[in-house]
Amino acid sequence: MIPLSRQYSSRFSDFVRTPSLVRSMAGLLILAFVLLLTVNVSTFVMIRRTAEANDRIEYAQQMRRASRTVLISMLDAETAQRGFLLTGRSDFLAPFERARGEREPALALLEQAAVADPTLRTSVARIHRLADAKLGEMEETLTLARAGRIGQAIQSVRSGQGKRYMDELRVAIDDLDALKSARIVERTRTSERAGFVTVVMNSIAGLLVLILALLSAWMVRRYVGEIQKAREELDALNAGLEDTVRDRTGALTRANEEIQRFAYIVSHDLRAPLVNVMGYTSELEQAGKVIDQAISEAETHGEVGADVVTAVREDMPEALGFIRASTEKMDRLINAILKLSREGRRNLLPETLDMGLMVQNIADSVHHQTEASGARIIVEDLPAVESDRLSMEQIFGNLIDNAVKYLDADRPGEIVVSGEDVAGGWVAYRVTDNGRGIAPRDHERIFELFRRSGRQDRTGEGLGLAFVRNSVRRIGGTIDIESELGKGSTFLLKFPKRLILSEPGGVL
């Protein structure tokens, strides 16, 4: 057995090697998919880079604001310091404390940035050192003023040390601001380049997809044109073919009707000599009885030989028995052929059938047989169907009769009739038994005329299942069998949910 992977590989190789519209369309779709995937991945990467650049720009702006906050807070503290020294009013100390509180978060942000970016450590350390020095100088003057040593405090301010701290702090902050501004400009350009590349790639991809779409449309249009041309050629062929089919169908119908009439006539004509044979056989039996009585009377006088007695009392009855059995069998066969012929000529009459009730009535009609053998028939819920009542009764009647006839005596018999609706406007039924079963070689031939399977210990001529298949096909259905010898059989029936006739008595 060829592995599935090898089969799929072989089929794929054939598909790739064979030129076709499907292969071309598949190639274009794969190409478009790969192109879109590439563009999406590239766009995602560019967007990520742009987002990272924007985040860095935003962080740089925060650092610039933080450095400016440090400078502004130190200026506010210096203003508050000088106001307190000039006026001695304690309310000037509140702005000083507020300014000192504002500088701490700003310095913390700068320190955090310096940890992440070692190139900023020198600048941040310088700003921090100068800010602390300026704050220390201001706190020292305020301490002197609170102690009543205003002159010393003012002298400390006039020394210019605080001013030097502030000037150096401005320079340090300006240097950091210039560095961050340069980086912001660089990263802004990087973000703009990434955005431009993204736009260009999407534009190119859109153009390529448009080209692929136009190519696909052209191929589909060409394919549709070829289909239309082929359809026109097919219509031209069908125009003549329909007449041919109609003529041949008419001829076939007439031939079928002729065969049915011939079967009916032949069967009818065969019955005439058969009836004569059966009649003369009865007369011979009566004559035999008269001769037997005469021989009995002659035996009392010893006038009859033993060979005459044997011929009359043994040979003649045996021969007549064979003749009667053969004529009765021939009569049954002729009746079966007549039945098939009449069924083929009977008009079908569709009606809605309660299949559960119909099959239950059939099961009840053989109750005496199932009761005697200890068997049972189970009729499950069966879906209704619109079909010919007589045909359905004969089909299920024959199948149930067969199931009862061939039950296995070694186990309690059970026959189950079930069914369900099937997609597509069909209905399926199953007749299952646990009887003798049928050998696989006989699954098809049991539906042939005069053919039977297994032990021939039951009466019958092998016509029932042939009649069933003929009836099933006539109402548009199918019949199959699943069976295993010694385990039982299941007959599978499938019918259209609604029987539609093309003409009175015929199936569409």
VEXBA-880952 format. One record per residue (C-alpha): residue number from 0; x, y, z. Coordinates in nm, 4 decimals, always signed. Example, Ala and Ser with C-alpha at 12.3 -4.5 7.8 and 13.67 -1.06 7.14 Angstrom:
2
  num      east     north        up
    0   +1.2300   -0.4500   +0.7800
    1   +1.3670   -0.1060   +0.7140
//
This chain:
508
  num      east     north        up
    0   +0.0000   +0.0000   +0.0000
    1   +0.1361   +0.3455   -0.0968
    2   +0.1775   +0.5765   +0.2067
    3   -0.0533   +0.8784   +0.2180
    4   +0.2429   +1.1195   +0.2214
    5   +0.3732   +0.9708   -0.1034
    6   +0.0265   +0.9894   -0.2619
    7   -0.0122   +1.3554   -0.1649
    8   +0.3415   +1.4304   -0.2897
    9   +0.2648   +1.2644   -0.6239
   10   -0.0621   +1.4555   -0.6610
   11   +0.1080   +1.7843   -0.5755
   12   +0.3838   +1.7153   -0.8299
   13   +0.1217   +1.6451   -1.0988
   14   -0.0598   +1.9653   -1.0038
   15   +0.2598   +2.1717   -1.0316
   16   +0.3636   +2.0181   -1.3657
   17   +0.0212   +2.0437   -1.5314
   18   -0.0536   +2.3904   -1.6778
   19   -0.3997   +2.5117   -1.5806
   20   -0.5887   +2.8213   -1.4726
   21   -0.6227   +2.6786   -1.1227
   22   -0.2464   +2.6381   -1.0946
   23   -0.1873   +2.9919   -1.2283
   24   -0.4434   +3.1404   -0.9913
   25   -0.2961   +2.9435   -0.7017
   26   +0.0506   +3.0761   -0.7896
   27   -0.0764   +3.4342   -0.8046
   28   -0.2588   +3.3973   -0.4751
   29   +0.0521   +3.2516   -0.3098
   30   +0.2634   +3.5348   -0.4517
   31   +0.0141   +3.7959   -0.3318
   32   +0.0020   +3.6312   +0.0107
   33   +0.3818   +3.6265   +0.0401
   34   +0.3982   +3.9902   -0.0755
   35   +0.1354   +4.1040   +0.1732
   36   +0.3006   +3.9042   +0.4506
   37   +0.6370   +4.0651   +0.3713
   38   +0.4833   +4.4114   +0.3660
   39   +0.2994   +4.3485   +0.6929
   40   +0.6147   +4.2241   +0.8653
   41   +0.8165   +4.5178   +0.7303
   42   +0.5463   +4.7651   +0.8304
   43   +0.5313   +4.6126   +1.1762
   44   +0.9095   +4.6451   +1.2134
   45   +0.9037   +5.0057   +1.0887
   46   +0.6156   +5.0934   +1.3191
   47   +0.8022   +4.9436   +1.6119
   48   +1.1122   +5.1453   +1.5239
   49   +0.9061   +5.4623   +1.4844
   50   +0.7365   +5.3974   +1.8169
   51   +1.0732   +5.3413   +1.9869
   52   +1.2108   +5.6623   +1.8323
   53   +0.9042   +5.8547   +1.9481
   54   +0.9374   +5.7088   +2.2973
   55   +1.3017   +5.8180   +2.3098
   56   +1.2050   +6.1639   +2.1846
   57   +0.9373   +6.1889   +2.4519
   58   +1.1837   +6.0742   +2.7184
   59   +1.4364   +6.3318   +2.5987
   60   +1.1700   +6.6008   +2.6214
   61   +1.0956   +6.4885   +2.9772
   62   +1.4649   +6.5223   +3.0642
   63   +1.4715   +6.8703   +2.9144
   64   +1.1669   +6.9661   +3.1179
   65   +1.3217   +6.8110   +3.4281
   66   +1.6448   +7.0125   +3.3837
   67   +1.4432   +7.3291   +3.3313
   68   +1.2382   +7.2459   +3.6395
   69   +1.5601   +7.2222   +3.8415
   70   +1.6721   +7.5647   +3.7140
   71   +1.3327   +7.7282   +3.7715
   72   +1.3010   +7.5794   +4.1203
   73   +1.6476   +7.7105   +4.2109
   74   +1.5565   +8.0584   +4.0780
   75   +1.2328   +8.0556   +4.2801
   76   +1.4249   +7.9473   +4.5901
   77   +1.6794   +8.2236   +4.5333
   78   +1.4018   +8.4818   +4.4999
   79   +1.2409   +8.3621   +4.8204
   80   +1.5818   +8.3697   +4.9950
   81   +1.6461   +8.7305   +4.9002
   82   +1.2939   +8.8400   +4.9918
   83   +1.3348   +8.6892   +5.3382
   84   +1.6751   +8.8535   +5.3842
   85   +1.5381   +9.1954   +5.2796
   86   +1.2111   +9.1876   +5.4728
   87   +1.2651   +8.9307   +5.7473
   88   +0.9110   +8.8060   +5.6816
   89   +0.8684   +8.4319   +5.7352
   90   +0.6046   +8.3989   +5.4604
   91   +0.8929   +8.4185   +5.2081
   92   +1.0168   +8.0837   +5.3383
   93   +0.7094   +7.8959   +5.2047
   94   +0.8040   +7.9516   +4.8364
   95   +1.1581   +7.8470   +4.9275
   96   +1.0416   +7.5152   +5.0708
   97   +0.8045   +7.4614   +4.7778
   98   +1.0843   +7.5242   +4.5262
   99   +1.3145   +7.2854   +4.7120
  100   +1.0412   +7.0182   +4.6994
  101   +0.9901   +7.0655   +4.3245
  102   +1.3553   +7.0146   +4.2382
  103   +1.3837   +6.6697   +4.4021
  104   +1.1605   +6.4739   +4.1524
  105   +1.3282   +6.6502   +3.8615
  106   +1.6747   +6.5547   +3.9883
  107   +1.5537   +6.1968   +4.0481
  108   +1.4362   +6.1724   +3.6840
  109   +1.7727   +6.2984   +3.5630
  110   +1.9544   +6.0441   +3.7815
  111   +1.7352   +5.7632   +3.6443
  112   +1.8143   +5.8696   +3.2873
  113   +2.1859   +5.8760   +3.3669
  114   +2.1672   +5.5150   +3.4915
  115   +2.0064   +5.4057   +3.1584
  116   +2.2423   +5.6188   +2.9437
  117   +2.6038   +5.6313   +3.0713
  118   +2.6866   +5.9228   +2.8347
  119   +2.4674   +6.1489   +3.0492
  120   +2.6234   +6.0660   +3.3846
  121   +2.8821   +6.3477   +3.3781
  122   +2.6269   +6.6157   +3.2846
  123   +2.3679   +6.4977   +3.5353
  124   +2.6251   +6.4676   +3.8118
  125   +2.7416   +6.8234   +3.7402
  126   +2.3858   +6.9597   +3.7534
  127   +2.3147   +6.7699   +4.0747
  128   +2.6368   +6.8939   +4.2357
  129   +2.5766   +7.2603   +4.1428
  130   +2.2103   +7.2460   +4.2502
  131   +2.3091   +7.1013   +4.5873
  132   +2.5845   +7.3636   +4.6280
  133   +2.3471   +7.6489   +4.5477
  134   +2.0843   +7.5088   +4.7833
  135   +2.3456   +7.4701   +5.0587
  136   +2.4573   +7.8318   +5.0117
  137   +2.0976   +7.9566   +5.0379
  138   +2.0201   +7.7454   +5.3452
  139   +2.3346   +7.8810   +5.5125
  140   +2.2260   +8.2456   +5.4630
  141   +1.8754   +8.1665   +5.5854
  142   +2.0203   +8.0032   +5.8958
  143   +2.2271   +8.3187   +5.9683
  144   +1.9216   +8.5393   +5.9171
  145   +1.7077   +8.3337   +6.1528
  146   +1.9849   +8.3672   +6.4145
  147   +1.9660   +8.7475   +6.3819
  148   +2.2928   +8.7736   +6.1947
  149   +2.1433   +8.9538   +5.8949
  150   +2.4624   +9.1389   +5.8151
  151   +2.6646   +8.8224   +5.7753
  152   +2.3923   +8.6666   +5.5630
  153   +2.3825   +8.9670   +5.3301
  154   +2.7603   +8.9742   +5.3174
  155   +2.7537   +8.6063   +5.2097
  156   +2.5140   +8.6879   +4.9282
  157   +2.7266   +8.9827   +4.8184
  158   +3.0345   +8.7607   +4.7987
  159   +2.8992   +8.6290   +4.4645
  160   +2.9481   +8.2603   +4.5419
  161   +2.5749   +8.1864   +4.4981
  162   +2.5751   +8.3712   +4.1679
  163   +2.8648   +8.1594   +4.0406
  164   +2.6768   +7.8465   +4.1350
  165   +2.3704   +7.9663   +3.9438
  166   +2.5728   +8.0684   +3.6394
  167   +2.7474   +7.7336   +3.6267
  168   +2.4130   +7.5558   +3.6786
  169   +2.2640   +7.7454   +3.3828
  170   +2.5599   +7.6482   +3.1679
  171   +2.5353   +7.2816   +3.2743
  172   +2.1614   +7.2749   +3.2047
  173   +2.2103   +7.4469   +2.8675
  174   +2.4742   +7.1867   +2.7758
  175   +2.2394   +6.9016   +2.8680
  176   +1.9558   +7.0711   +2.6814
  177   +2.1733   +7.1120   +2.3703
  178   +2.2757   +6.7451   +2.3876
  179   +1.9161   +6.6264   +2.4199
  180   +1.7998   +6.8676   +2.1486
  181   +2.0564   +6.7218   +1.9094
  182   +1.9424   +6.3704   +1.9920
  183   +1.5783   +6.4709   +1.9501
  184   +1.6565   +6.6102   +1.6056
  185   +1.8441   +6.2925   +1.5106
  186   +1.5686   +6.0624   +1.6333
  187   +1.3022   +6.2751   +1.4674
  188   +1.4835   +6.2305   +1.1371
  189   +1.5102   +5.8564   +1.2013
  190   +1.1358   +5.8384   +1.2707
  191   +1.0606   +6.0389   +0.9574
  192   +1.2837   +5.8106   +0.7475
  193   +1.1104   +5.5007   +0.8896
  194   +0.7717   +5.6516   +0.8136
  195   +0.8804   +5.7389   +0.4604
  196   +1.0160   +5.3871   +0.4024
  197   +0.6888   +5.2410   +0.5359
  198   +0.4837   +5.4568   +0.2996
  199   +0.7066   +5.3664   +0.0025
  200   +0.6894   +4.9933   +0.0801
  201   +0.3116   +5.0020   +0.1193
  202   +0.2795   +5.1967   -0.2054
  203   +0.4964   +4.9461   -0.3922
  204   +0.3064   +4.6557   -0.2369
  205   -0.0269   +4.8155   -0.3263
  206   +0.0899   +4.8638   -0.6837
  207   +0.2081   +4.5022   -0.7078
  208   -0.1196   +4.3739   -0.5601
  209   -0.3098   +4.5874   -0.8106
  210   -0.1008   +4.4383   -1.0924
  211   -0.1667   +4.0872   -0.9622
  212   -0.5391   +4.1643   -0.9347
  213   -0.5488   +4.2920   -1.2929
  214   -0.3570   +3.9860   -1.4112
  215   -0.5945   +3.7571   -1.2228
  216   -0.8949   +3.9389   -1.3692
  217   -0.7485   +3.9000   -1.7183
  218   -0.6890   +3.5282   -1.6651
  219   -1.0391   +3.4773   -1.5227
  220   -1.1897   +3.6687   -1.8123
  221   -0.9991   +3.4544   -2.0600
  222   -1.1050   +3.1407   -1.8749
  223   -1.4699   +3.2540   -1.8687
  224   -1.4475   +3.3231   -2.2414
  225   -1.3151   +2.9707   -2.3014
  226   -1.5927   +2.8269   -2.0858
  227   -1.8532   +3.0294   -2.2724
  228   -1.7152   +2.9106   -2.6037
  229   -1.7128   +2.5497   -2.4833
  230   -2.0682   +2.5926   -2.3528
  231   -2.1865   +2.7221   -2.6884
  232   -2.0248   +2.4244   -2.8594
  233   -2.1822   +2.1927   -2.6046
  234   -2.5231   +2.3543   -2.6562
  235   -2.4838   +2.3010   -3.0287
  236   -2.4049   +1.9336   -2.9684
  237   -2.6882   +1.8985   -2.7175
  238   -2.9350   +2.0451   -2.9638
  239   -2.8897   +1.7384   -3.1828
  240   -2.8264   +1.5026   -2.8937
  241   -3.1589   +1.5796   -2.7249
  242   -3.3486   +1.4708   -3.0345
  243   -3.1401   +1.1545   -3.0557
  244   -3.1944   +1.0778   -2.6867
  245   -3.5660   +1.1472   -2.7202
  246   -3.5932   +0.9116   -3.0162
  247   -3.3916   +0.6398   -2.8470
  248   -3.5836   +0.6830   -2.5211
  249   -3.9082   +0.6443   -2.7118
  250   -3.7749   +0.3355   -2.8860
  251   -3.6546   +0.1926   -2.5554
  252   -3.9884   +0.2616   -2.3905
  253   -4.1709   +0.0896   -2.6759
  254   -3.9305   -0.2041   -2.6572
  255   -3.9816   -0.2306   -2.2818
  256   -4.3579   -0.2233   -2.3226
  257   -4.3276   -0.4874   -2.5937
  258   -4.1184   -0.7063   -2.3633
  259   -4.3763   -0.6685   -2.0878
  260   -4.6585   -0.7580   -2.3268
  261   -4.4539   -1.0490   -2.4573
  262   -4.3890   -1.1747   -2.1012
  263   -4.7557   -1.1420   -2.0210
  264   -4.8640   -1.3204   -2.3404
  265   -4.6049   -1.5949   -2.3015
  266   -4.6943   -1.6490   -1.9373
  267   -5.0634   -1.6480   -2.0215
  268   -5.0171   -1.8919   -2.3100
  269   -4.7992   -2.1219   -2.0997
  270   -5.0741   -2.1531   -1.8460
  271   -5.3145   -2.3143   -2.0992
  272   -5.1126   -2.6356   -2.1544
  273   -5.0070   -2.6287   -1.7909
  274   -5.3709   -2.6291   -1.6815
  275   -5.4336   -2.9211   -1.9187
  276   -5.1394   -3.1138   -1.7724
  277   -5.2627   -3.0470   -1.4211
  278   -5.6176   -3.1500   -1.5189
  279   -5.5062   -3.4747   -1.6863
  280   -5.2804   -3.5473   -1.3876
  281   -5.5879   -3.5278   -1.1624
  282   -5.7784   -3.7570   -1.3966
  283   -5.4864   -4.0029   -1.3957
  284   -5.4911   -3.9994   -1.0171
  285   -5.8624   -4.0778   -1.0159
  286   -5.8110   -4.3480   -1.2769
  287   -5.5292   -4.4874   -1.0652
  288   -5.7615   -4.5116   -0.7700
  289   -6.0181   -4.7022   -0.9810
  290   -5.7467   -4.9371   -1.1099
  291   -5.6156   -4.9861   -0.7569
  292   -5.9637   -5.0829   -0.6401
  293   -6.0013   -5.3286   -0.9283
  294   -5.6623   -5.4803   -0.8531
  295   -5.7613   -5.5148   -0.4893
  296   -6.0698   -5.7128   -0.5927
  297   -5.8680   -5.9215   -0.8369
  298   -5.6028   -5.9950   -0.5715
  299   -5.8611   -6.1771   -0.3644
  300   -5.8904   -6.4306   -0.6479
  301   -5.5136   -6.4431   -0.7131
  302   -5.5494   -6.3187   -1.0729
  303   -5.2991   -6.0253   -1.0633
  304   -4.9178   -6.0451   -1.0825
  305   -4.6856   -5.8772   -0.8340
  306   -4.5276   -5.6547   -1.0998
  307   -4.8693   -5.5152   -1.1946
  308   -4.9453   -5.4373   -0.8317
  309   -4.6063   -5.2609   -0.7901
  310   -4.6566   -5.0556   -1.1095
  311   -5.0045   -4.9436   -1.0081
  312   -4.9506   -4.8860   -0.6368
  313   -4.5905   -4.7532   -0.6332
  314   -4.4605   -4.6478   -0.9747
  315   -4.7706   -4.4642   -1.0998
  316   -4.8289   -4.2609   -0.7758
  317   -4.4590   -4.1671   -0.7638
  318   -4.4597   -4.0532   -1.1265
  319   -4.7824   -3.8607   -1.0786
  320   -4.6341   -3.6964   -0.7660
  321   -4.3312   -3.5769   -0.9628
  322   -4.5564   -3.4452   -1.2402
  323   -4.7779   -3.2599   -0.9908
  324   -4.4795   -3.1076   -0.8071
  325   -4.3244   -2.9900   -1.1347
  326   -4.6489   -2.8422   -1.2639
  327   -4.7120   -2.6616   -0.9344
  328   -4.3604   -2.5173   -0.9441
  329   -4.4101   -2.4068   -1.3040
  330   -4.7421   -2.2506   -1.2038
  331   -4.5732   -2.0517   -0.9281
  332   -4.3032   -1.9335   -1.1682
  333   -4.5579   -1.8248   -1.4276
  334   -4.7571   -1.6417   -1.1596
  335   -4.4413   -1.4622   -1.0493
  336   -4.3609   -1.3552   -1.4058
  337   -4.7192   -1.2326   -1.4485
  338   -4.6891   -1.0390   -1.1219
  339   -4.3691   -0.8679   -1.2369
  340   -4.5284   -0.7881   -1.5731
  341   -4.8413   -0.6415   -1.4133
  342   -4.6320   -0.4380   -1.1660
  343   -4.4342   -0.2836   -1.4527
  344   -4.7576   -0.1740   -1.6221
  345   -4.9265   -0.0400   -1.3070
  346   -4.9493   +0.3387   -1.2677
  347   -4.7796   +0.4785   -0.9564
  348   -4.9915   +0.6931   -0.7255
  349   -4.7800   +0.9072   -0.4886
  350   -4.9282   +0.9923   -0.1482
  351   -4.7944   +1.0866   +0.1946
  352   -4.7330   +0.7649   +0.3879
  353   -4.7107   +0.7127   +0.7640
  354   -4.4299   +0.4591   +0.7378
  355   -4.4305   +0.3751   +1.1090
  356   -4.7970   +0.2751   +1.0981
  357   -4.7582   +0.0897   +0.7656
  358   -4.4600   -0.1181   +0.8799
  359   -4.6236   -0.1893   +1.2174
  360   -4.9300   -0.3267   +1.0353
  361   -4.7022   -0.5510   +0.8281
  362   -4.5302   -0.6688   +1.1475
  363   -4.8677   -0.7431   +1.3079
  364   -4.9699   -0.9524   +1.0073
  365   -4.6833   -1.1993   +1.0757
  366   -4.7270   -1.1943   +1.4530
  367   -4.8406   -1.5567   +1.4601
  368   -4.5147   -1.6650   +1.2937
  369   -4.2879   -1.4588   +1.5204
  370   -4.4804   -1.5668   +1.8300
  371   -4.4437   -1.9336   +1.7365
  372   -4.0659   -1.8964   +1.6918
  373   -4.0101   -1.6734   +1.9958
  374   -3.8973   -1.3772   +1.7792
  375   -3.9947   -1.0111   +1.7940
  376   -4.0174   -0.7235   +1.5466
  377   -3.9200   -0.3739   +1.6633
  378   -4.0468   -0.0788   +1.4576
  379   -3.8701   +0.2441   +1.5505
  380   -3.9831   +0.5969   +1.4631
  381   -3.9793   +0.6134   +1.0840
  382   -3.9832   +0.9343   +0.8799
  383   -4.2799   +0.9868   +0.6517
  384   -4.2364   +0.9755   +0.2751
  385   -4.4450   +1.0698   -0.0276
  386   -4.4463   +0.7633   -0.2526
  387   -4.6569   +0.4800   -0.3963
  388   -4.8369   +0.2965   -0.1143
  389   -4.8696   -0.0458   -0.2822
  390   -4.5012   -0.0511   -0.3828
  391   -4.3847   +0.0396   -0.0302
  392   -4.6133   -0.2203   +0.1274
  393   -4.4849   -0.4915   -0.1071
  394   -4.1181   -0.3896   -0.0496
  395   -4.1324   -0.3938   +0.3290
  396   -4.3694   -0.6919   +0.3333
  397   -4.1238   -0.9033   +0.1310
  398   -3.8235   -0.7936   +0.3403
  399   -3.9960   -0.8674   +0.6728
  400   -4.1288   -1.2025   +0.5419
  401   -3.7762   -1.2969   +0.4328
  402   -3.6312   -1.1918   +0.7705
  403   -3.8881   -1.4042   +0.9566
  404   -3.8395   -1.7000   +0.7211
  405   -3.4605   -1.7114   +0.7635
  406   -3.4251   -1.6515   +1.1398
  407   -3.1653   -1.8627   +1.3199
  408   -3.3246   -2.1254   +1.5449
  409   -3.0218   -2.1229   +1.7770
  410   -3.0959   -1.7728   +1.9210
  411   -3.4035   -1.5573   +1.9856
  412   -3.4930   -1.3779   +1.6675
  413   -3.4991   -0.9992   +1.6485
  414   -3.5940   -0.7827   +1.3521
  415   -3.5507   -0.4045   +1.3732
  416   -3.6876   -0.1526   +1.1222
  417   -3.5373   +0.1974   +1.1550
  418   -3.4916   +0.5076   +0.9421
  419   -3.3970   +0.8745   +0.9230
  420   -3.4054   +1.1720   +0.6898
  421   -3.0961   +1.2184   +0.4713
  422   -2.9576   +1.5443   +0.3349
  423   -3.0514   +1.6295   -0.0222
  424   -3.4229   +1.5432   -0.0041
  425   -3.3830   +1.1703   +0.0675
  426   -3.5012   +0.9290   +0.3337
  427   -3.3240   +0.6074   +0.4386
  428   -3.4645   +0.2921   +0.6024
  429   -3.2953   -0.0188   +0.7422
  430   -3.4393   -0.3673   +0.7963
  431   -3.1995   -0.5508   +1.0288
  432   -3.2222   -0.9097   +1.1520
  433   -3.0009   -1.1495   +1.3491
  434   -3.0821   -1.4478   +1.1298
  435   -2.8658   -1.6785   +0.9236
  436   -2.6929   -1.4072   +0.7267
  437   -2.5739   -1.4199   +0.3661
  438   -2.2277   -1.5042   +0.2364
  439   -2.0461   -1.2127   +0.0638
  440   -2.0418   -1.3954   -0.2717
  441   -2.4238   -1.4043   -0.2673
  442   -2.4843   -1.0359   -0.1806
  443   -2.5583   -0.9410   -0.5400
  444   -2.7070   -1.2561   -0.6852
  445   -2.9868   -1.2810   -0.4270
  446   -3.1510   -0.9945   -0.6194
  447   -3.1517   -1.1970   -0.9426
  448   -3.4543   -1.3936   -1.0669
  449   -3.4780   -1.7538   -0.9397
  450   -3.1529   -1.7242   -0.7393
  451   -3.1303   -1.8145   -0.3694
  452   -2.8474   -1.8503   -0.1193
  453   -2.7620   -2.0813   +0.1683
  454   -2.9487   -2.3996   +0.2623
  455   -3.2612   -2.4550   +0.0517
  456   -3.4761   -2.5714   +0.3459
  457   -3.7412   -2.3031   +0.3090
  458   -4.0134   -2.2808   +0.0445
  459   -3.9665   -2.0255   -0.2290
  460   -3.8593   -1.9764   -0.5882
  461   -3.6055   -1.6920   -0.5505
  462   -3.8413   -1.4189   -0.6762
  463   -3.9050   -1.2055   -0.3671
  464   -3.5857   -0.9987   -0.3618
  465   -3.5832   -0.9629   -0.7410
  466   -3.9348   -0.8232   -0.7136
  467   -3.8230   -0.5939   -0.4269
  468   -3.5306   -0.4483   -0.6250
  469   -3.7554   -0.3934   -0.9296
  470   -4.0126   -0.2120   -0.7134
  471   -3.7470   -0.0019   -0.5364
  472   -3.5926   +0.1110   -0.8635
  473   -3.9322   +0.1863   -1.0135
  474   -4.0072   +0.4438   -0.7428
  475   -3.6601   +0.6018   -0.7783
  476   -3.4855   +0.4336   -0.4846
  477   -3.1881   +0.2086   -0.4197
  478   -3.1398   -0.1076   -0.2144
  479   -2.8170   -0.2573   -0.0776
  480   -2.7289   -0.5260   +0.1724
  481   -2.4786   -0.5616   +0.4546
  482   -2.4579   -0.9171   +0.5841
  483   -2.2249   -1.1636   +0.7475
  484   -2.2868   -1.5351   +0.7445
  485   -2.4121   -1.6578   +1.0811
  486   -2.4644   -1.3061   +1.2266
  487   -2.7555   -1.1525   +1.0383
  488   -2.8361   -0.9080   +0.7593
  489   -2.9260   -0.5420   +0.7085
  490   -3.1104   -0.4234   +0.3981
  491   -3.0431   -0.0548   +0.3283
  492   -3.3185   +0.1322   +0.1441
  493   -3.2992   +0.4897   +0.0158
  494   -3.5925   +0.6750   -0.1440
  495   -3.6584   +1.0319   -0.2570
  496   -3.8531   +1.2202   +0.0086
  497   -4.1056   +1.3088   -0.2583
  498   -4.1819   +1.0891   -0.5612
  499   -4.2178   +1.3040   -0.8738
  500   -4.3644   +1.1478   -1.1868
  501   -4.2648   +1.2672   -1.5323
  502   -4.5854   +1.1165   -1.6675
  503   -4.8671   +0.9053   -1.5200
  504   -4.7082   +0.5930   -1.3755
  505   -4.3445   +0.6926   -1.4486
  506   -4.0662   +0.8293   -1.2291
  507   -3.9006   +1.1559   -1.3260
//
